[in-house]
Amino acid sequence: MALPRMRPQDGVAWITGASSGIGEAVALELARRGWTVAITARRLEQLEGIARAAEGLAGRIVAHAGDVTDISSMQAVVDGIERVHGPIALAFLNAGVAPGTRGGALDIETLERTFAVNLFGVARGLAAVLERMKPRKQGQIAVNASIAGYRGIPNAAAYGSSKAAAIHLCESMKFECDGLGIRLQVVNPGFVDTPLTRRNAFPMPFLMAGDEAARRIVDGFERGGFVISFPRRLDWLMTAARLLPYPVYFWLIARATRGRPYEKRD
């Protein structure tokens, strides 16, 4: 079965975590390409500001407040979007957090809070939109994960493991989605200049501007394929690192990072 690459005439695009950063940039890029884009986050005022920023573009942006940590909220958002604007053809499940971490004991509260958004927030959005797409037997869904999910990195126990779990979720769900005629994709960015990454207290290799990251993501939606990863040099390095034996990998990462790659400023 040929999987679809959805177009603006097929319906509405929906983006979670769209009040800033990658979500905001992708919303504006889709609107430039003619999409009606429904954006979701908890902060309605910021969403409405982004909608106003899209005035004059080929498409438009509409705001629908919602909380990815609440399954009933996600279902209500999807129902509301489809009732007012039409079927969701493309969903970008982007909401995520990158909490500050420090070395030492495992912070269970931080781990639970991170998984609540980065994994279960994705799963809640995925379940809500799949319920609508299944009867139509078409649609396109992309999940924002991270290159940081490829392998363990110092001081990234919460963030990295949540993104690794999101990648695994997509790999597993792809089989079911393929059978339903729904294209499922996973987006694995490297470092992108966003409010979250500006808190990082370490050098970020191959840092990419938000607008350029958005273009690459939307190009990936249009191109199809399961993985959208960038920048290529960092993706190649981390992909190669997955093949290394543990002793070699741990030694290289310890030397390269000196144990501090995911520390953040308070």
Residue pairs with C-beta under 8 A, 6 or more apart in sequence:
1 178
1 179
1 181
3 178
3 181
3 182
3 183
3 224
4 10
4 138
4 139
4 140
4 181
4 182
4 183
5 140
5 183
5 221
5 222
5 223
5 224
6 89
6 90
6 138
6 139
6 140
6 183
6 221
7 89
8 33
8 34
8 35
8 36
8 59
10 87
10 89
10 90
10 138
11 86
11 87
11 88
11 89
11 90
12 35
12 36
12 37
12 38
12 81
12 82
12 85
12 86
12 87
12 88
12 89
12 90
13 27
13 30
13 35
13 36
13 37
13 38
13 88
13 89
13 90
13 91
13 92
14 37
14 38
14 39
14 40
14 78
14 81
14 88
14 90
14 91
14 92
14 129
15 23
15 26
15 27
15 30
15 37
15 38
15 39
15 40
15 91
15 92
15 94
16 23
16 40
16 41
16 66
16 68
16 92
16 93
16 94
16 95
16 121
16 125
17 23
17 40
17 41
17 68
17 94
17 95
17 96
17 144
18 24
18 26
18 27
18 39
18 40
18 41
18 47
18 50
18 94
19 39
19 41
19 42
19 43
19 46
19 47
19 50
20 46
20 194
20 195
21 192
21 194
21 195
21 196
21 210
22 94
22 144
22 189
22 192
22 194
22 210
22 213
22 214
22 217
23 39
23 41
23 92
23 94
23 95
23 144
24 39
24 50
24 210
25 210
25 211
25 213
25 214
26 92
26 94
26 214
26 217
26 218
27 37
27 39
27 50
27 54
27 61
28 50
28 53
28 54
28 57
28 61
28 214
29 211
29 214
29 215
29 217
29 218
30 37
30 59
30 90
30 218
31 37
31 54
31 57
31 58
31 59
31 60
31 61
32 57
32 58
32 59
33 58
33 59
33 218
34 58
34 59
35 59
35 90
36 59
36 60
36 61
36 62
36 85
36 86
37 54
37 59
37 60
37 61
37 62
38 61
38 62
38 63
38 64
38 81
38 85
38 88
39 47
39 50
39 51
39 61
39 62
39 63
39 64
40 47
40 64
40 65
40 66
40 68
40 77
40 95
41 47
41 65
41 66
41 95
42 65
42 66
42 67
43 65
44 63
44 65
47 63
47 64
47 65
48 63
50 61
50 63
51 60
51 61
51 62
51 63
53 61
54 60
54 61
62 84
62 85
64 77
64 80
64 81
65 77
66 73
66 74
66 76
66 77
67 73
67 74
68 74
68 95
68 117
68 121
68 122
68 124
68 125
69 116
69 117
69 120
69 121
69 124
70 124
71 124
71 127
71 128
74 124
74 125
74 127
74 128
75 128
75 131
77 128
78 88
78 128
78 129
78 131
78 132
81 88
82 88
82 132
87 132
87 136
88 129
88 132
88 133
88 139
89 138
89 139
89 140
90 139
90 140
90 141
90 142
90 221
91 125
91 129
91 139
91 140
91 141
91 142
92 141
92 142
92 144
92 187
92 217
92 221
93 121
93 122
93 125
93 126
93 141
93 142
93 143
93 144
94 144
95 117
95 121
95 122
95 125
96 117
96 118
96 121
96 144
97 113
97 114
97 117
97 118
97 159
97 196
98 159
98 196
98 197
98 199
98 264
99 110
99 113
99 114
99 158
99 159
99 264
100 199
100 263
100 264
100 265
100 266
101 107
101 110
101 155
101 156
101 157
101 158
101 159
101 262
101 263
101 264
102 155
102 263
103 154
103 155
103 259
106 157
107 158
110 158
111 157
111 158
111 161
113 158
114 158
114 159
114 162
115 158
115 161
115 162
115 165
117 162
118 159
118 162
118 163
118 165
118 166
119 162
119 165
119 166
119 169
122 143
122 166
122 169
123 169
126 141
126 143
126 169
126 173
129 139
129 141
130 141
130 177
130 180
130 182
132 139
133 139
133 141
133 180
133 182
134 180
134 182
137 180
137 181
137 182
138 181
138 182
139 181
139 182
139 183
140 182
140 183
140 185
140 221
141 177
141 182
141 183
141 184
141 185
142 184
142 185
142 186
142 187
142 217
142 220
142 221
142 228
143 166
143 169
143 170
143 184
143 185
143 186
143 187
144 166
144 187
144 189
145 163
145 164
145 166
145 167
145 170
145 186
145 187
145 188
146 159
146 160
146 163
146 188
146 189
147 188
147 189
147 190
147 229
147 234
147 235
147 238
148 156
148 159
148 160
148 163
148 262
149 160
149 161
149 162
149 163
149 164
149 165
149 166
149 167
149 188
150 164
150 167
150 188
150 238
150 239
150 241
150 242
151 238
151 241
151 242
151 249
152 160
152 161
153 160
153 253
153 257
153 261
153 262
154 253
154 254
154 257
154 259
154 260
154 261
154 262
155 259
155 260
155 261
155 262
155 263
156 261
156 262
159 262
160 262
166 186
167 186
167 188
170 184
170 185
170 186
170 226
171 186
173 184
174 184
174 226
177 183
177 184
178 184
183 224
184 226
185 220
185 221
185 224
185 225
185 226
185 227
185 228
186 226
186 227
186 228
187 217
187 220
187 228
187 229
188 227
188 228
188 229
188 230
188 235
189 208
189 213
189 217
189 229
189 230
190 205
190 206
190 208
190 230
190 231
190 234
190 235
191 197
191 200
191 204
191 205
191 206
191 207
191 208
191 234
192 207
192 208
192 209
192 210
192 213
193 207
193 208
193 209
193 210
194 210
197 204
197 207
199 264
199 265
200 262
200 263
200 264
200 265
201 260
201 263
201 264
201 265
202 257
202 260
202 261
202 262
202 263
205 234
206 231
206 233
206 234
208 230
208 231
213 230
216 228
216 230
217 228
220 228
221 228
229 235
241 249
241 252
241 253
244 252
